[in-house]
């Protein structure tokens, strides 16, 4: 549980760092903003499933030009994940969650695997965002776990 909590803390930190890099770049790249919004919405989708709620109301790939709206999503996600993780016991990590994906297909996945999906999915897309920032000659965010661990 300690490792998952630490990795979640890294996720909150990395989300913040990538938002700061996007704000500093002043990018107007709609695909880049769509991608960062996707990360925020995907975090929310998985949290909703962990909470036993549906997720069909969330659209994973919409455009969003307002970076402050995306920031609000990330902040709300972090707050809700913190509450969820604090209430989670070690034994509950292996509990199975039944849910439907955005297309309506049914799945059954452990809490542990869902949390790992959230962690790895976000890091994958933050790397894509950093690459796009480099292409735009903007400064990418340093989001490596080891950088976070050294703080």
DSSP file (Angstrom, degrees, kcal/mol; ACC not computed):
  #  RESIDUE AA STRUCTURE BP1 BP2  ACC     N-H-->O    O-->H-N    N-H-->O    O-->H-N    TCO  KAPPA ALPHA  PHI   PSI    X-CA   Y-CA   Z-CA
    1    1 A X     >        0   0    0      0, 0.0     4,-2.7     0, 0.0     5,-0.2   0.000 360.0 360.0 360.0 -36.2    0.0    0.0    0.0
    2    2 A X  H  >  +     0   0    0      1,-0.2     4,-2.2     2,-0.2     5,-0.2   0.901 360.0  49.4 -59.3 -41.5    2.9    2.3    0.8
    3    3 A X  H  > S+     0   0    0      2,-0.2     4,-2.7     1,-0.2    -1,-0.2   0.918 110.9  48.6 -65.9 -43.7    4.2    2.0   -2.8
    4    4 A X  H  > S+     0   0    0      2,-0.2     4,-2.5     1,-0.2    -2,-0.2   0.920 111.2  50.5 -63.7 -42.5    0.8    2.7   -4.4
    5    5 A X  H  X S+     0   0    0     -4,-2.7     4,-2.1     2,-0.2    -1,-0.2   0.919 112.4  47.4 -60.0 -42.8    0.3    5.8   -2.1
    6    6 A X  H  X S+     0   0    0     -4,-2.2     4,-2.0    -5,-0.2    -2,-0.2   0.906 111.8  49.6 -65.8 -41.8    3.8    7.1   -3.1
    7    7 A X  H  X S+     0   0    0     -4,-2.7     4,-2.1     2,-0.2    -1,-0.2   0.867 109.5  52.0 -66.3 -35.3    3.1    6.4   -6.8
    8    8 A X  H  X S+     0   0    0     -4,-2.5     4,-2.3     2,-0.2    -1,-0.2   0.898 106.8  53.2 -66.4 -39.2   -0.2    8.3   -6.5
    9    9 A X  H  X S+     0   0    0     -4,-2.1     4,-2.1     1,-0.2    -2,-0.2   0.895 108.2  51.2 -60.8 -38.4    1.6   11.2   -4.9
   10   10 A X  H  X S+     0   0    0     -4,-2.0     4,-3.4     2,-0.2     5,-0.2   0.913 106.8  54.3 -62.6 -42.1    3.9   11.1   -7.9
   11   11 A X  H  X S+     0   0    0     -4,-2.1     4,-2.8     2,-0.2     5,-0.2   0.932 109.0  46.9 -57.8 -47.7    0.9   11.2  -10.2
   12   12 A X  H  X S+     0   0    0     -4,-2.3     4,-1.9     1,-0.2    -1,-0.2   0.922 115.6  46.4 -60.8 -43.5   -0.5   14.3   -8.6
   13   13 A X  H  X S+     0   0    0     -4,-2.1     4,-2.4     2,-0.2    -2,-0.2   0.923 113.5  47.7 -63.7 -46.9    2.9   16.0   -8.7
   14   14 A X  H  X S+     0   0    0     -4,-3.4     4,-2.5     2,-0.2     5,-0.2   0.884 109.4  53.2 -66.2 -39.4    3.5   15.0  -12.4
   15   15 A X  H  X S+     0   0    0     -4,-2.8     4,-2.1    -5,-0.2    -1,-0.2   0.928 111.0  47.7 -58.9 -44.2    0.0   16.2  -13.4
   16   16 A X  H  X S+     0   0    0     -4,-1.9     4,-2.4    -5,-0.2    -2,-0.2   0.918 111.2  50.4 -63.3 -43.9    0.8   19.6  -11.8
   17   17 A X  H  X S+     0   0    0     -4,-2.4     4,-2.2     1,-0.2    -1,-0.2   0.899 110.4  48.8 -62.7 -41.0    4.2   19.8  -13.5
   18   18 A X  H  X S+     0   0    0     -4,-2.5     4,-2.2     2,-0.2    -1,-0.2   0.881 110.6  51.4 -69.7 -36.1    2.7   19.0  -17.0
   19   19 A X  H  X S+     0   0    0     -4,-2.1     4,-2.7    -5,-0.2    -2,-0.2   0.919 109.3  50.5 -63.4 -42.9    0.0   21.6  -16.5
   20   20 A X  H  X S+     0   0    0     -4,-2.4     4,-2.7     1,-0.2    -2,-0.2   0.909 109.9  50.2 -61.3 -42.0    2.6   24.2  -15.5
   21   21 A X  H  X S+     0   0    0     -4,-2.2     4,-1.9     2,-0.2    -1,-0.2   0.903 111.6  48.2 -63.9 -40.6    4.7   23.4  -18.7
   22   22 A X  H  X>S+     0   0    0     -4,-2.2     4,-1.1     2,-0.2     5,-0.9   0.909 112.1  49.2 -65.8 -41.7    1.6   23.7  -20.9
   23   23 A X  H ><5S+     0   0    0     -4,-2.7     3,-0.5     1,-0.2    -2,-0.2   0.926 111.9  48.4 -63.0 -44.2    0.7   27.0  -19.2
   24   24 A X  H 3<5S+     0   0    0     -4,-2.7    -1,-0.2     1,-0.2    -2,-0.2   0.848 109.5  52.9 -65.4 -33.8    4.2   28.4  -19.7
   25   25 A X  H 3<5S-     0   0    0     -4,-1.9    -1,-0.2    -5,-0.2    -2,-0.2   0.736  92.3-148.8 -73.0 -21.5    4.3   27.3  -23.3
   26   26 A X  T <<5 -     0   0    0     -4,-1.1    -3,-0.1    -3,-0.5    -2,-0.1   0.838  29.9-176.0  53.3  35.3    1.0   29.1  -24.0
   27   27 A X      < -     0   0    0     -5,-0.9    -1,-0.2     1,-0.1    -2,-0.0  -0.270  30.8-170.7 -64.2 145.9    0.3   26.4  -26.6
   28   28 A X        +     0   0    0     -3,-0.1     2,-0.7     5,-0.0    -1,-0.1   0.182  41.7 135.2-114.9   9.9   -2.8   26.7  -28.7
   29   29 A X     >  -     0   0    0      1,-0.2     4,-2.2     2,-0.1     5,-0.2  -0.489  41.9-161.4 -66.4 107.4   -2.3   23.2  -30.1
   30   30 A X  H  > S+     0   0    0     -2,-0.7     4,-2.2     1,-0.2    34,-0.3   0.845  88.0  53.2 -64.0 -35.3   -5.8   21.7  -29.9
   31   31 A X  H  > S+     0   0    0      2,-0.2     4,-1.9     1,-0.2    -1,-0.2   0.873 109.0  49.7 -68.0 -36.1   -4.5   18.1  -30.1
   32   32 A X  H  > S+     0   0    0      2,-0.2     4,-2.1     1,-0.2    -2,-0.2   0.912 112.5  46.1 -68.2 -43.0   -2.2   18.7  -27.2
   33   33 A X  H  X S+     0   0    0     -4,-2.2     4,-2.1     1,-0.2    -2,-0.2   0.858 110.7  54.2 -67.2 -34.8   -4.9   20.2  -25.1
   34   34 A X  H  X S+     0   0    0     -4,-2.2     4,-2.0    -5,-0.2    -2,-0.2   0.886 108.5  50.3 -63.8 -39.0   -7.2   17.3  -26.1
   35   35 A X  H  X S+     0   0    0     -4,-1.9     4,-1.7     2,-0.2    -2,-0.2   0.911 110.4  46.9 -68.4 -43.8   -4.5   14.8  -24.9
   36   36 A X  H  X S+     0   0    0     -4,-2.1     4,-1.8     1,-0.2    -1,-0.2   0.883 112.3  51.3 -68.4 -35.3   -4.0   16.5  -21.5
   37   37 A X  H  X S+     0   0    0     -4,-2.1     4,-2.8     1,-0.2     5,-0.2   0.896 105.1  57.5 -63.6 -38.7   -7.8   16.6  -21.1
   38   38 A X  H  X S+     0   0    0     -4,-2.0     4,-2.8     1,-0.2    -2,-0.2   0.900 104.7  51.2 -57.5 -42.6   -7.9   12.9  -21.9
   39   39 A X  H  X S+     0   0    0     -4,-1.7     4,-2.1     2,-0.2    -1,-0.2   0.937 111.8  46.7 -61.0 -46.8   -5.5   12.1  -19.0
   40   40 A X  H  X S+     0   0    0     -4,-1.8     4,-1.7     1,-0.2    -2,-0.2   0.914 114.9  45.6 -62.6 -44.0   -7.7   14.1  -16.6
   41   41 A X  H  X S+     0   0    0     -4,-2.8     4,-2.8     2,-0.2    -1,-0.2   0.897 110.1  54.0 -69.0 -39.6  -10.9   12.5  -17.8
   42   42 A X  H  X S+     0   0    0     -4,-2.8     4,-2.4    -5,-0.2     5,-0.2   0.903 107.0  51.9 -61.7 -40.3   -9.4    9.0  -17.8
   43   43 A X  H  X S+     0   0    0     -4,-2.1     4,-2.0    -5,-0.2    -1,-0.2   0.923 112.3  46.8 -58.3 -43.0   -8.4    9.5  -14.1
   44   44 A X  H  X S+     0   0    0     -4,-1.7     4,-2.5     2,-0.2    -2,-0.2   0.888 109.1  53.9 -67.1 -40.8  -12.0   10.5  -13.4
   45   45 A X  H  X S+     0   0    0     -4,-2.8     4,-2.0     1,-0.2    -2,-0.2   0.940 111.1  45.2 -59.0 -49.3  -13.4    7.5  -15.3
   46   46 A X  H  X S+     0   0    0     -4,-2.4     4,-2.5     1,-0.2    -1,-0.2   0.881 111.8  51.8 -66.6 -37.1  -11.3    5.0  -13.3
   47   47 A X  H  X S+     0   0    0     -4,-2.0     4,-2.0    -5,-0.2    -1,-0.2   0.918 107.5  53.1 -63.6 -41.9  -12.1    6.7  -10.0
   48   48 A X  H  <>S+     0   0    0     -4,-2.5     5,-2.9     1,-0.2    -2,-0.2   0.912 110.2  47.8 -58.6 -43.0  -15.8    6.5  -10.8
   49   49 A X  H ><5S+     0   0    0     -4,-2.0     3,-1.7     1,-0.2    -1,-0.2   0.911 109.1  52.8 -65.1 -42.4  -15.5    2.8  -11.5
   50   50 A X  H 3<5S+     0   0    0     -4,-2.5    -1,-0.2     1,-0.3    -2,-0.2   0.843 107.3  53.4 -61.1 -32.6  -13.5    2.3   -8.2
   51   51 A X  T 3<5S-     0   0    0     -4,-2.0    -1,-0.3    -5,-0.2    -2,-0.2   0.406 121.7-109.0 -82.9   2.3  -16.3    4.0   -6.4
   52   52 A X  T < 5S+     0   0    0     -3,-1.7     2,-0.2     1,-0.3    -3,-0.2   0.687  79.1 125.5  79.1  18.5  -18.9    1.7   -7.9
   53   53 A X      < -     0   0    0     -5,-2.9    -1,-0.3    -6,-0.2    -2,-0.1  -0.661  63.4-103.4-105.0 162.4  -20.4    4.3  -10.2
   54   54 A X        -     0   0    0     -2,-0.2    -1,-0.1    -3,-0.1    -3,-0.1  -0.321  18.5-160.9 -76.5 166.6  -20.8    4.3  -13.9
   55   55 A X    >   +     0   0    0     45,-0.2     3,-1.9    46,-0.1    -1,-0.1   0.270  59.1 108.1-131.5   9.2  -18.6    6.2  -16.3
   56   56 A X  T 3  S+     0   0    0      1,-0.3    -1,-0.0    45,-0.1   -11,-0.0   0.714  71.1  67.8 -65.2 -19.0  -20.7    6.4  -19.5
   57   57 A X  T 3  S+     0   0    0      2,-0.0     2,-0.4    -3,-0.0    -1,-0.3   0.612  85.9  87.0 -75.2 -11.0  -21.3   10.1  -18.9
   58   58 A X    <   -     0   0    0     -3,-1.9     2,-0.6   -17,-0.0    -3,-0.1  -0.761  64.3-154.7 -96.5 133.8  -17.6   10.9  -19.5
   59   59 A X    >   -     0   0    0     -2,-0.4     3,-0.6     1,-0.1   -18,-0.1  -0.931   3.2-162.3-106.2 119.4  -16.2   11.5  -23.0
   60   60 A X  T 3  S+     0   0    0     -2,-0.6   -18,-0.2     1,-0.2   -19,-0.2   0.715  79.4  42.5 -76.3 -22.2  -12.5   10.6  -23.2
   61   61 A X  T 3  S+     0   0    0    -20,-0.1     2,-0.3   -24,-0.0    -1,-0.2  -0.331  74.6 131.8-128.9  53.4  -11.6   12.5  -26.4
   62   62 A X    <   -     0   0    0     -3,-0.6     2,-0.2   -28,-0.2   -25,-0.1  -0.721  56.6-109.9 -98.8 153.8  -13.3   15.9  -26.5
   63   63 A X        -     0   0    0     -2,-0.3     2,-0.3   -26,-0.1   -32,-0.1  -0.538  33.0-178.0 -78.0 148.4  -11.5   19.1  -27.3
   64   64 A X        -     0   0    0    -34,-0.3   -27,-0.1    -2,-0.2     6,-0.0  -0.915  15.5-179.3-148.5 119.3  -11.0   21.7  -24.6
   65   65 A X        +     0   0    0     -2,-0.3     2,-0.9     1,-0.1     3,-0.1   0.608  65.2  85.5 -93.0 -13.6   -9.3   25.0  -25.2
   66   66 A X    >>  -     0   0    0      1,-0.2     4,-1.3     2,-0.1     3,-0.7  -0.777  54.1-173.4 -97.1 101.4   -9.5   26.2  -21.6
   67   67 A X  H 3> S+     0   0    0     -2,-0.9     4,-2.5     1,-0.2    -1,-0.2   0.793  84.2  61.7 -64.3 -28.2   -6.5   24.9  -19.7
   68   68 A X  H 3> S+     0   0    0      2,-0.2     4,-2.0     1,-0.2    -1,-0.2   0.839 100.8  53.3 -68.3 -31.0   -7.9   26.2  -16.4
   69   69 A X  H <> S+     0   0    0     -3,-0.7     4,-1.7     2,-0.2    -1,-0.2   0.880 110.1  47.7 -67.6 -37.5  -10.9   23.8  -16.8
   70   70 A X  H  X S+     0   0    0     -4,-1.3     4,-2.3     2,-0.2    -2,-0.2   0.907 109.1  53.8 -67.9 -41.9   -8.5   20.9  -17.3
   71   71 A X  H  X S+     0   0    0     -4,-2.5     4,-2.6     1,-0.2    -2,-0.2   0.912 106.0  53.3 -57.5 -43.4   -6.6   22.1  -14.2
   72   72 A X  H  X S+     0   0    0     -4,-2.0     4,-2.6     1,-0.2    -1,-0.2   0.902 107.2  51.7 -59.8 -41.7   -9.8   22.0  -12.2
   73   73 A X  H  X S+     0   0    0     -4,-1.7     4,-2.7     1,-0.2    -1,-0.2   0.936 110.7  47.7 -60.0 -46.7  -10.4   18.4  -13.3
   74   74 A X  H  X S+     0   0    0     -4,-2.3     4,-2.6     2,-0.2    -2,-0.2   0.904 112.0  49.8 -61.8 -41.5   -6.9   17.4  -12.2
   75   75 A X  H  X S+     0   0    0     -4,-2.6     4,-2.2     2,-0.2    -1,-0.2   0.921 112.7  46.3 -64.1 -43.8   -7.4   19.1   -8.8
   76   76 A X  H  X S+     0   0    0     -4,-2.6     4,-2.5     2,-0.2     5,-0.2   0.901 112.1  51.9 -64.9 -40.5  -10.7   17.5   -8.2
   77   77 A X  H  X S+     0   0    0     -4,-2.7     4,-3.1    -5,-0.2     5,-0.3   0.942 109.5  49.0 -59.5 -48.2   -9.3   14.1   -9.2
   78   78 A X  H  X S+     0   0    0     -4,-2.6     4,-2.4     1,-0.2    -2,-0.2   0.916 112.0  48.8 -59.9 -44.2   -6.4   14.4   -6.8
   79   79 A X  H  X S+     0   0    0     -4,-2.2     4,-1.8     1,-0.2    -1,-0.2   0.932 115.2  43.6 -61.3 -46.5   -8.7   15.4   -4.0
   80   80 A X  H  X S+     0   0    0     -4,-2.5     4,-2.4     1,-0.2    -2,-0.2   0.875 113.0  50.9 -71.0 -37.4  -11.0   12.5   -4.6
   81   81 A X  H  X S+     0   0    0     -4,-3.1     4,-3.3    -5,-0.2     5,-0.3   0.904 107.7  54.2 -65.6 -39.5   -8.2    9.9   -5.2
   82   82 A X  H  X S+     0   0    0     -4,-2.4     4,-2.4    -5,-0.3    -2,-0.2   0.932 110.7  45.6 -58.9 -45.1   -6.6   11.0   -1.9
   83   83 A X  H  X S+     0   0    0     -4,-1.8     4,-1.4     2,-0.2    -1,-0.2   0.932 115.0  47.8 -62.8 -45.6   -9.9   10.4    0.0
   84   84 A X  H  < S+     0   0    0     -4,-2.4     3,-0.3     1,-0.2     4,-0.3   0.944 113.7  45.9 -61.2 -49.5  -10.3    7.0   -1.8
   85   85 A X  H >< S+     0   0    0     -4,-3.3     3,-1.4     1,-0.2    -1,-0.2   0.883 109.3  55.0 -64.2 -40.1   -6.8    5.8   -1.2
   86   86 A X  H 3< S+     0   0    0     -4,-2.4    -1,-0.2    -5,-0.3    -2,-0.2   0.827 110.0  47.3 -63.1 -30.5   -6.9    6.9    2.5
   87   87 A X  T 3< S+     0   0    0     -4,-1.4     2,-0.5    -3,-0.3    -1,-0.3   0.419  93.6 100.8 -89.0   2.1  -10.0    4.8    3.0
   88   88 A X    <   -     0   0    0     -3,-1.4     2,-0.2    -4,-0.3     5,-0.0  -0.764  60.0-150.9 -96.3 128.0   -8.5    1.8    1.2
   89   89 A X    >>  -     0   0    0     -2,-0.5     3,-1.2     1,-0.1     4,-0.5  -0.637  27.9-112.4 -91.6 154.0   -7.1   -1.1    3.2
   90   90 A X  G >4 S+     0   0    0      1,-0.3     3,-1.4    -2,-0.2     4,-0.3   0.875 117.1  55.4 -50.5 -43.7   -4.2   -3.3    1.9
   91   91 A X  G >4 S+     0   0    0      1,-0.3     3,-1.0     2,-0.2    -1,-0.3   0.779  97.9  63.7 -64.4 -26.3   -6.6   -6.3    1.6
   92   92 A X  G X4 S+     0   0    0     -3,-1.2     3,-1.5     1,-0.2    19,-0.4   0.653  81.2  80.7 -73.8 -14.7   -8.9   -4.3   -0.6
   93   93 A X  G << S+     0   0    0     -3,-1.4    19,-3.1    -4,-0.5    20,-0.3   0.803  94.5  47.1 -61.3 -28.2   -6.3   -4.0   -3.3
   94   94 A X  G <  S+     0   0    0     -3,-1.0    -1,-0.3    -4,-0.3    -2,-0.2   0.394  84.6 117.4 -96.9   3.6   -7.1   -7.5   -4.6
   95   95 A X    <   -     0   0    0     -3,-1.5    16,-2.0    -4,-0.1     2,-0.4  -0.435  67.1-120.7 -67.4 145.9  -10.9   -7.0   -4.5
   96   96 A X  E     -A  110   0A   0     14,-0.2     2,-0.5    -2,-0.1    14,-0.2  -0.719  20.3-154.0 -93.6 139.4  -12.5   -7.3   -7.9
   97   97 A X  E     -A  109   0A   0     12,-3.0    12,-2.2    -2,-0.4     2,-0.5  -0.945   4.0-150.2-112.9 128.2  -14.4   -4.5   -9.5
   98   98 A X  E     +A  108   0A   0     -2,-0.5     2,-0.3    10,-0.2    10,-0.2  -0.850  34.7 145.5 -95.6 132.6  -17.2   -5.1  -12.0
   99   99 A X  E     -A  107   0A   0      8,-2.3     8,-3.0    -2,-0.5     2,-0.4  -0.973  43.7-120.1-157.4 166.3  -17.6   -2.2  -14.5
  100  100 A X  E     -A  106   0A   0     -2,-0.3     6,-0.2     6,-0.2   -45,-0.2  -0.930  28.9-130.1-112.4 140.7  -18.5   -1.4  -18.1
  101  101 A X    >   -     0   0    0      4,-2.7     3,-1.8    -2,-0.4   -46,-0.1  -0.125  42.4 -83.5 -77.1-175.6  -16.1    0.4  -20.3
  102  102 A X  T 3  S+     0   0    0      1,-0.3    -1,-0.1     2,-0.1    -2,-0.0   0.698 131.9  52.3 -66.8 -18.1  -17.0    3.5  -22.4
  103  103 A X  T 3  S-     0   0    0      2,-0.1    -1,-0.3     0, 0.0   -47,-0.0   0.463 121.1-106.5 -93.9  -3.1  -18.4    1.2  -25.1
  104  104 A X  S <  S+     0   0    0     -3,-1.8     2,-0.2     1,-0.3    -2,-0.1   0.406  70.8 143.0  95.5  -2.3  -20.6   -0.7  -22.7
  105  105 A X        -     0   0    0      1,-0.1    -4,-2.7    -5,-0.1    -1,-0.3  -0.513  49.4-122.4 -73.2 139.3  -18.5   -3.9  -22.6
  106  106 A X  E     +A  100   0A   0     -6,-0.2     2,-0.3    -2,-0.2    -6,-0.2  -0.604  34.9 172.2 -87.3 141.9  -18.3   -5.6  -19.1
  107  107 A X  E     -A   99   0A   0     -8,-3.0    -8,-2.3    -2,-0.3     2,-0.4  -0.937  24.5-148.8-141.9 163.9  -15.1   -6.2  -17.3
  108  108 A X  E     +A   98   0A   0     -2,-0.3     2,-0.3   -10,-0.2   -10,-0.2  -0.968  28.8 161.9-138.0 118.5  -13.8   -7.4  -13.9
  109  109 A X  E     -A   97   0A   0    -12,-2.2   -12,-3.0    -2,-0.4     2,-0.1  -0.978  37.8-106.5-141.1 147.6  -10.5   -6.0  -12.7
  110  110 A X  E  >  -A   96   0A   0     -2,-0.3     4,-2.2   -14,-0.2   -14,-0.2  -0.365  27.5-120.2 -72.2 154.1   -8.8   -5.8   -9.3
  111  111 A X  H  > S+     0   0    0    -16,-2.0     4,-2.6   -19,-0.4     5,-0.2   0.910 115.2  55.6 -56.6 -43.8   -8.5   -2.5   -7.5
  112  112 A X  H  > S+     0   0    0    -19,-3.1     4,-2.3     1,-0.2    -1,-0.2   0.927 108.7  45.8 -56.9 -48.3   -4.7   -2.9   -7.6
  113  113 A X  H  > S+     0   0    0    -20,-0.3     4,-2.1     1,-0.2    -1,-0.2   0.851 111.3  52.5 -68.0 -33.7   -4.7   -3.3  -11.4
  114  114 A X  H  X S+     0   0    0     -4,-2.2     4,-2.3     2,-0.2    -1,-0.2   0.935 110.4  47.6 -65.4 -45.5   -7.0   -0.4  -11.9
  115  115 A X  H  X S+     0   0    0     -4,-2.6     4,-2.3     1,-0.2    -2,-0.2   0.900 111.6  50.6 -63.1 -39.9   -4.8    1.9   -9.8
  116  116 A X  H  X S+     0   0    0     -4,-2.3     4,-2.8    -5,-0.2     5,-0.3   0.887 108.3  53.3 -64.9 -37.4   -1.7    0.7  -11.8
  117  117 A X  H  X S+     0   0    0     -4,-2.1     4,-2.9     2,-0.2     5,-0.3   0.934 108.7  49.2 -59.7 -46.7   -3.6    1.5  -15.0
  118  118 A X  H  X S+     0   0    0     -4,-2.3     4,-1.8     1,-0.2    -2,-0.2   0.932 114.1  46.2 -58.3 -46.5   -4.3    5.0  -13.8
  119  119 A X  H  X S+     0   0    0     -4,-2.3     4,-1.5     1,-0.2    -2,-0.2   0.923 118.6  39.0 -64.1 -46.7   -0.6    5.5  -12.9
  120  120 A X  H  X S+     0   0    0     -4,-2.8     4,-2.3     2,-0.2    -2,-0.2   0.875 112.7  55.2 -76.2 -37.7    0.9    4.1  -16.1
  121  121 A X  H  X S+     0   0    0     -4,-2.9     4,-2.1    -5,-0.3     5,-0.2   0.933 109.7  47.2 -60.1 -47.2   -1.7    5.6  -18.5
  122  122 A X  H  X S+     0   0    0     -4,-1.8     4,-2.5    -5,-0.3    -1,-0.2   0.904 111.5  49.9 -62.7 -42.0   -1.0    9.1  -17.2
  123  123 A X  H  X S+     0   0    0     -4,-1.5     4,-1.8     2,-0.2    -1,-0.2   0.896 108.6  53.6 -66.1 -38.9    2.7    8.7  -17.4
  124  124 A X  H  X S+     0   0    0     -4,-2.3     4,-1.5     1,-0.2    -1,-0.2   0.947 113.6  41.4 -58.2 -50.1    2.5    7.4  -20.9
  125  125 A X  H  X S+     0   0    0     -4,-2.1     4,-2.5     1,-0.2    -2,-0.2   0.832 108.4  58.8 -73.0 -31.6    0.5   10.4  -22.1
  126  126 A X  H  X S+     0   0    0     -4,-2.5     4,-2.4     1,-0.2    -1,-0.2   0.880 105.1  52.8 -62.8 -34.8    2.6   12.9  -20.1
  127  127 A X  H  X S+     0   0    0     -4,-1.8     4,-2.1     2,-0.2    -2,-0.2   0.906 108.5  49.3 -63.5 -41.5    5.6   11.6  -22.1
  128  128 A X  H  X S+     0   0    0     -4,-1.5     4,-2.2     2,-0.2    -2,-0.2   0.904 110.5  50.8 -63.1 -40.8    3.6   12.3  -25.3
  129  129 A X  H  X S+     0   0    0     -4,-2.5     4,-2.4     1,-0.2    -2,-0.2   0.921 109.2  50.7 -64.0 -43.7    2.8   15.8  -24.1
  130  130 A X  H  X S+     0   0    0     -4,-2.4     4,-2.2     1,-0.2    -1,-0.2   0.900 109.0  51.7 -61.3 -40.4    6.4   16.5  -23.3
  131  131 A X  H  X S+     0   0    0     -4,-2.1     4,-2.1     1,-0.2    -1,-0.2   0.922 110.0  49.0 -62.1 -43.5    7.5   15.3  -26.8
  132  132 A X  H  X S+     0   0    0     -4,-2.2     4,-1.8     1,-0.2    -2,-0.2   0.884 108.9  53.2 -64.2 -38.4    4.9   17.6  -28.4
  133  133 A X  H  <>S+     0   0    0     -4,-2.4     5,-3.2     1,-0.2    -1,-0.2   0.916 108.0  50.6 -62.3 -41.8    6.2   20.5  -26.3
  134  134 A X  H ><5S+     0   0    0     -4,-2.2     3,-1.9     1,-0.2    -2,-0.2   0.914 107.7  52.9 -60.9 -43.0    9.7   19.9  -27.5
  135  135 A X  H 3<5S+     0   0    0     -4,-2.1    -1,-0.2     1,-0.3    -2,-0.2   0.862 108.2  50.8 -61.0 -35.6    8.5   19.9  -31.1
  136  136 A X  T 3<5S-     0   0    0     -4,-1.8    -1,-0.3    -5,-0.2    -2,-0.2   0.349 120.3-113.5 -82.1   7.3    6.9   23.3  -30.4
  137  137 A X  T < 5S+     0   0    0     -3,-1.9     2,-0.2     1,-0.2    -3,-0.2   0.776  74.2 135.1  63.3  29.3   10.3   24.4  -29.0
  138  138 A X      < -     0   0    0     -5,-3.2     2,-0.5    -6,-0.2    -1,-0.2  -0.663  65.6 -95.2-101.6 162.8    8.7   24.7  -25.5
  139  139 A X        -     0   0    0     -2,-0.2  -114,-0.1  -118,-0.2  -115,-0.1  -0.666  39.3-139.5 -80.5 120.5   10.3   23.5  -22.3
  140  140 A X        -     0   0    0     -2,-0.5     2,-0.4     1,-0.1   -10,-0.1  -0.342  22.4-105.9 -74.2 162.0    9.1   20.0  -21.4
  141  141 A X        -     0   0    0    -15,-0.2     2,-0.9    -2,-0.1    -1,-0.1  -0.707  21.5-126.1 -89.2 138.0    8.3   19.2  -17.7
  142  142 A X        +     0   0    0     -2,-0.4  -125,-0.0     1,-0.1    -1,-0.0  -0.757  45.9 155.7 -80.7 109.0   10.7   17.0  -15.8
  143  143 A X        +     0   0    0     -2,-0.9    -1,-0.1  -126,-0.1  -129,-0.1   0.266  14.2 137.5-123.4   9.5    8.2   14.3  -14.6
  144  144 A X     >  -     0   0    0      1,-0.1     4,-1.6     2,-0.1     3,-0.5  -0.276  59.5-125.8 -59.6 144.0   10.5   11.3  -13.9
  145  145 A X  H  > S+     0   0    0      1,-0.2     4,-2.8     2,-0.2     5,-0.2   0.893 109.1  58.7 -57.3 -41.3    9.7    9.4  -10.7
  146  146 A X  H  > S+     0   0    0      1,-0.2     4,-1.5     2,-0.2    -1,-0.2   0.853 102.2  54.1 -62.1 -33.7   13.2    9.7   -9.5
  147  147 A X  H  4 S+     0   0    0     -3,-0.5     4,-0.4     2,-0.2    -1,-0.2   0.923 111.3  45.6 -63.1 -43.4   13.0   13.5   -9.7
  148  148 A X  H >< S+     0   0    0     -4,-1.6     3,-1.4     1,-0.2    -2,-0.2   0.915 110.5  53.8 -62.9 -44.5    9.9   13.3   -7.5
  149  149 A X  H 3< S+     0   0    0     -4,-2.8    -1,-0.2     1,-0.3    -2,-0.2   0.775 102.8  58.1 -64.3 -26.8   11.6   10.9   -5.1
  150  150 A X  T 3<        0   0    0     -4,-1.5    -1,-0.3     1,-0.2    -2,-0.2   0.594 360.0 360.0 -80.0 -10.6   14.5   13.2   -4.6
  151  151 A X    <         0   0    0     -3,-1.4    -1,-0.2    -4,-0.4    -2,-0.1   0.514 360.0 360.0 -66.7 360.0   12.4   16.0   -3.3
